[in-house]
Amino acid sequence: MAEKKQALLVFSKPPIPGMVKTRLTVKHGGFLTDEQAAEFFRRSLYDVCEASMHALIELQRANDALVEADPTADKITYDFFVSTTPAKNVELMKETFDAIGPWPMEIHYLTDAGATFDDHFDDAFKQIFDLGYEHIVSVGGDIPTMPKSHITQAFQWLDYFQSLGTPGFVQAPCQECGTSLVGFSYNTPINHQGVYYNLDGKPALDAYMEKTEAANIPTAYFSPVADIDEKTDLAHAISCMNAIKQAAKYQNELFVPQRVLDWVNIMGIRVSTPPNDEHDPRQYIDE
């Protein structure tokens, strides 16, 4: 039996007004104040982190049961990390989480550094891998509709690729050619350089795929999950969250981002579209 550690990583800024979700604010074409945008992000961060922890707990229980049934099976420990920058923001992040604690899992805090976002991503991954972790799956704090199943399946696929002797890469796109989930193993021959910071306009998802193809890295793909930057993103997310809440009555595995939904109701936000007065052109075919 081998003992292994695997990590879920959330990159986040503290929910400080004027520092987060600025494209949702009036000054940048949105409809929220700085304080309202920060409160939205705080609630989204909470929901994403709780959903992620629930996924890790489910994975942990499954592995514990496997080891109990088969003592020769690998024993895996799943841990939860939050990375922020600069170092002074770590205490703010702790205060943010402690404000509504306790949490279902212990939160491990990191400070990431670098000249570009690619550098920050690589730095955080390296710190965790240097602690002896086998896989890292990373999600953003502004994706309250992230399914738990994406997270559990991401770790399962990384386990599968590793069992074949070909360490792999997992990803779920966002709505703008970027990614909402990214993960790989300590020995996957890949990094984040040239992905988010490049001067030739290459989308992040395409940059990752070029890297995996060039190095012959096996990949797993999960359905796109939208992050929330613009007001149209928020409208889309609200409709999806309302649908998730209804479906969760029957699909017990769904996580309802209730904190964000409560904020939507407090704010009195309603999603609407222009009236559709276009006739169905099939009527002419029918005739």
C-alpha positions as CSV (number, residue, x, y, z in Angstrom):
1,M,0.0,0.0,0.0
2,A,1.3,3.4,-0.9
3,E,0.2,6.7,0.8
4,K,-0.5,9.6,-1.5
5,K,-1.7,13.2,-1.2
6,Q,-3.8,15.1,-3.7
7,A,-4.8,18.8,-3.6
8,L,-7.6,21.1,-4.7
9,L,-6.4,24.6,-5.3
10,V,-8.4,27.8,-5.4
11,F,-6.8,31.0,-6.7
12,S,-8.4,34.1,-5.2
13,K,-8.0,37.7,-4.2
14,P,-9.7,38.8,-0.9
15,P,-13.2,40.2,-1.6
16,I,-12.1,43.9,-1.3
17,P,-14.3,46.6,-2.9
18,G,-12.7,48.0,-6.0
19,M,-10.3,45.0,-6.3
20,V,-12.6,42.2,-7.5
21,K,-15.3,41.8,-10.2
22,T,-14.7,45.4,-11.4
23,R,-16.3,44.7,-14.8
24,L,-19.6,44.2,-13.0
25,T,-19.5,47.7,-11.6
26,V,-21.1,50.9,-13.0
27,K,-17.8,52.5,-13.8
28,H,-16.9,49.6,-16.2
29,G,-20.3,49.2,-17.9
30,G,-22.0,47.0,-15.3
31,F,-24.7,47.8,-12.7
32,L,-23.2,47.2,-9.3
33,T,-21.3,49.4,-6.9
34,D,-17.8,48.3,-5.8
35,E,-19.2,47.1,-2.5
36,Q,-22.0,45.0,-4.2
37,A,-19.5,43.4,-6.6
38,A,-17.2,42.5,-3.7
39,E,-20.1,41.0,-1.8
40,F,-21.1,38.9,-4.9
41,F,-17.5,37.6,-5.2
42,R,-17.3,36.8,-1.5
43,R,-20.5,34.7,-1.7
44,S,-19.3,33.1,-4.9
45,L,-16.0,32.2,-3.3
46,Y,-17.8,30.6,-0.4
47,D,-20.0,28.5,-2.6
48,V,-17.2,27.4,-4.8
49,C,-15.1,26.4,-1.8
50,E,-17.9,24.5,-0.1
51,A,-18.8,22.6,-3.3
52,S,-15.1,21.8,-3.7
53,M,-14.8,20.6,-0.2
54,H,-17.8,18.4,-0.6
55,A,-16.3,16.8,-3.7
56,L,-13.0,16.1,-1.7
57,I,-15.0,14.6,1.2
58,E,-16.8,12.3,-1.2
59,L,-13.5,11.2,-2.7
60,Q,-12.0,10.7,0.7
61,R,-14.9,8.6,1.9
62,A,-14.7,6.5,-1.2
63,N,-10.9,5.9,-0.8
64,D,-11.3,5.2,3.0
65,A,-13.9,2.5,2.1
66,L,-11.6,1.1,-0.6
67,V,-8.7,0.8,1.8
68,E,-10.9,-0.8,4.4
69,A,-12.1,-3.4,1.9
70,D,-8.6,-3.9,0.4
71,P,-5.7,-3.0,2.7
72,T,-3.3,-3.3,-0.3
73,A,-5.0,-0.3,-2.1
74,D,-3.3,3.1,-2.1
75,K,-4.4,5.3,0.7
76,I,-5.1,8.9,-0.5
77,T,-5.4,12.1,1.5
78,Y,-7.3,15.0,-0.1
79,D,-6.4,18.5,1.0
80,F,-7.8,22.0,0.2
81,F,-5.6,25.0,-0.6
82,V,-6.3,28.7,-1.2
83,S,-3.6,30.8,-2.8
84,T,-3.5,34.6,-2.9
85,T,-1.1,37.4,-3.4
86,P,0.7,39.4,-2.0
87,A,1.6,37.8,1.4
88,K,-0.2,40.5,3.4
89,N,-3.5,39.3,1.9
90,V,-3.2,35.9,3.5
91,E,-4.5,37.3,6.8
92,L,-7.4,38.9,4.9
93,M,-8.2,35.6,3.3
94,K,-8.2,33.8,6.6
95,E,-10.5,36.5,8.1
96,T,-12.8,36.1,5.1
97,F,-13.2,32.3,5.6
98,D,-13.2,32.5,9.4
99,A,-16.1,35.0,9.2
100,I,-18.6,32.2,8.5
101,G,-16.6,29.2,9.8
102,P,-16.2,26.4,10.7
103,W,-15.5,24.8,7.3
104,P,-16.0,21.2,6.5
105,M,-12.2,20.8,5.8
106,E,-9.0,22.5,7.0
107,I,-7.9,25.3,4.7
108,H,-4.3,25.6,3.8
109,Y,-3.1,29.0,2.7
110,L,-0.4,29.9,0.2
111,T,1.1,33.1,-1.2
112,D,1.9,32.9,-5.0
113,A,4.4,35.2,-6.6
114,G,5.7,36.1,-10.1
115,A,5.8,38.7,-12.8
116,T,2.8,37.3,-14.7
117,F,-0.3,35.3,-14.0
118,D,1.5,32.3,-15.6
119,D,4.3,32.7,-13.1
120,H,1.9,32.9,-10.2
121,F,0.1,29.8,-11.3
122,D,3.4,27.9,-11.7
123,D,4.6,29.1,-8.3
124,A,1.5,27.9,-6.5
125,F,1.6,24.5,-8.2
126,K,5.3,24.1,-7.4
127,Q,4.8,24.9,-3.8
128,I,2.2,22.2,-3.5
129,F,4.1,19.6,-5.5
130,D,7.2,20.3,-3.4
131,L,5.1,19.3,-0.3
132,G,4.7,15.8,-1.9
133,Y,1.3,16.1,-3.6
134,E,0.7,13.8,-6.6
135,H,-2.1,15.7,-8.3
136,I,-3.4,19.3,-8.3
137,V,-6.8,20.3,-9.6
138,S,-7.4,24.1,-9.6
139,V,-10.7,26.0,-9.9
140,G,-11.5,29.7,-9.8
141,G,-13.6,31.4,-7.0
142,D,-15.9,33.1,-9.5
143,I,-17.6,30.0,-10.9
144,P,-20.5,29.2,-8.5
145,T,-22.0,26.7,-11.0
146,M,-19.0,24.5,-11.0
147,P,-20.3,20.9,-10.7
148,K,-18.9,18.7,-7.9
149,S,-18.7,16.0,-10.5
150,H,-16.1,17.9,-12.5
151,I,-13.8,18.0,-9.5
152,T,-14.3,14.3,-8.5
153,Q,-13.9,13.1,-12.1
154,A,-10.8,15.3,-12.6
155,F,-9.0,13.5,-9.8
156,Q,-10.2,10.1,-11.1
157,W,-8.9,10.8,-14.5
158,L,-5.5,11.9,-13.2
159,D,-5.4,8.7,-11.2
160,Y,-6.2,6.7,-14.3
161,F,-3.6,8.4,-16.5
162,Q,-1.0,7.9,-13.7
163,S,-1.9,4.2,-13.5
164,L,-1.1,3.8,-17.2
165,G,2.3,5.4,-16.6
166,T,1.4,8.4,-18.7
167,P,0.7,11.4,-16.3
168,G,-2.1,13.5,-17.8
169,F,-3.9,16.8,-17.9
170,V,-7.5,17.7,-17.1
171,Q,-9.5,20.8,-18.1
172,A,-13.0,22.3,-18.3
173,P,-13.3,25.4,-20.6
174,C,-15.0,28.6,-19.5
175,Q,-17.2,30.6,-22.0
176,E,-14.4,32.7,-23.5
177,C,-11.8,30.2,-24.7
178,G,-10.2,30.0,-21.3
179,T,-10.5,27.4,-18.5
180,S,-12.6,27.1,-15.4
181,L,-10.8,24.0,-14.2
182,V,-7.2,22.9,-14.8
183,G,-5.3,20.0,-13.3
184,F,-2.2,17.8,-13.7
185,S,0.2,15.6,-11.9
186,Y,3.6,16.3,-10.4
187,N,5.3,14.4,-13.2
188,T,3.1,15.7,-16.1
189,P,5.5,17.5,-18.4
190,I,3.6,20.8,-18.6
191,N,3.5,24.3,-17.0
192,H,1.4,27.4,-17.4
193,Q,4.0,29.5,-19.2
194,G,2.6,31.3,-22.3
195,V,-0.9,30.3,-21.5
196,Y,-2.5,33.3,-19.8
197,Y,0.2,35.8,-20.6
198,N,1.1,35.8,-24.3
199,L,1.4,38.5,-26.9
200,D,0.0,36.7,-29.9
201,G,-3.6,36.6,-28.8
202,K,-3.7,32.8,-28.3
203,P,-6.6,31.7,-26.1
204,A,-5.6,30.0,-22.9
205,L,-7.4,26.7,-23.8
206,D,-5.7,26.6,-27.2
207,A,-2.3,27.2,-25.5
208,Y,-2.8,24.3,-23.1
209,M,-3.9,22.0,-25.9
210,E,-0.8,22.9,-28.0
211,K,1.3,22.0,-25.0
212,T,-0.4,18.7,-24.4
213,E,-0.2,17.8,-28.1
214,A,3.4,18.7,-28.4
215,A,4.4,16.6,-25.4
216,N,1.9,13.8,-26.1
217,I,0.1,14.3,-22.8
218,P,-3.2,12.4,-22.4
219,T,-6.1,14.8,-21.6
220,A,-9.6,14.7,-20.2
221,Y,-12.3,17.2,-21.1
222,F,-15.2,18.3,-19.1
223,S,-18.2,20.4,-20.2
224,P,-17.7,24.2,-20.1
225,V,-18.5,26.1,-17.0
226,A,-18.8,29.9,-17.2
227,D,-17.0,32.2,-14.9
228,I,-18.5,35.6,-14.1
229,D,-16.8,38.7,-15.3
230,E,-19.5,40.7,-17.3
231,K,-23.2,41.4,-16.5
232,T,-24.2,39.0,-19.2
233,D,-22.1,36.2,-17.5
234,L,-24.0,37.0,-14.3
235,A,-27.4,36.8,-16.0
236,H,-26.4,33.4,-17.5
237,A,-25.2,32.1,-14.1
238,I,-28.4,33.2,-12.4
239,S,-30.6,31.3,-14.8
240,C,-28.3,28.3,-14.4
241,M,-28.3,28.5,-10.6
242,N,-32.1,28.7,-10.5
243,A,-32.3,25.6,-12.7
244,I,-29.7,23.8,-10.4
245,K,-31.8,24.6,-7.4
246,Q,-34.9,23.1,-8.9
247,A,-33.1,20.0,-10.3
248,A,-31.4,19.4,-6.9
249,K,-34.7,18.3,-5.5
250,Y,-34.3,15.2,-7.7
251,Q,-30.5,15.1,-8.4
252,N,-29.1,14.8,-5.0
253,E,-25.5,15.0,-6.2
254,L,-26.0,18.7,-7.3
255,F,-24.6,21.5,-5.1
256,V,-26.8,24.5,-4.9
257,P,-24.9,27.8,-4.7
258,Q,-27.3,29.2,-2.2
259,R,-25.2,32.1,-0.9
260,V,-25.1,33.6,-4.3
261,L,-28.8,32.9,-4.9
262,D,-29.7,34.6,-1.6
263,W,-27.6,37.7,-2.7
264,V,-29.5,37.7,-6.0
265,N,-32.8,37.8,-4.2
266,I,-31.6,40.4,-1.7
267,M,-30.5,42.6,-4.6
268,G,-33.8,42.0,-6.4
269,I,-32.0,41.0,-9.6
270,R,-34.2,39.6,-12.4
271,V,-32.9,38.2,-15.6
272,S,-34.8,39.3,-18.8
273,T,-34.4,39.2,-22.5
274,P,-35.9,41.3,-25.3
275,P,-39.4,40.0,-26.4
276,N,-39.2,37.5,-29.2
277,D,-41.7,38.6,-31.9
278,E,-40.1,36.7,-34.8
279,H,-42.4,34.2,-36.4
280,D,-41.2,30.6,-36.8
281,P,-40.0,30.4,-40.5
282,R,-41.1,26.8,-40.6
283,Q,-44.7,27.9,-41.1
284,Y,-43.8,28.6,-44.7
285,I,-42.3,25.2,-45.1
286,D,-45.4,23.6,-43.6
287,E,-47.6,25.4,-46.1
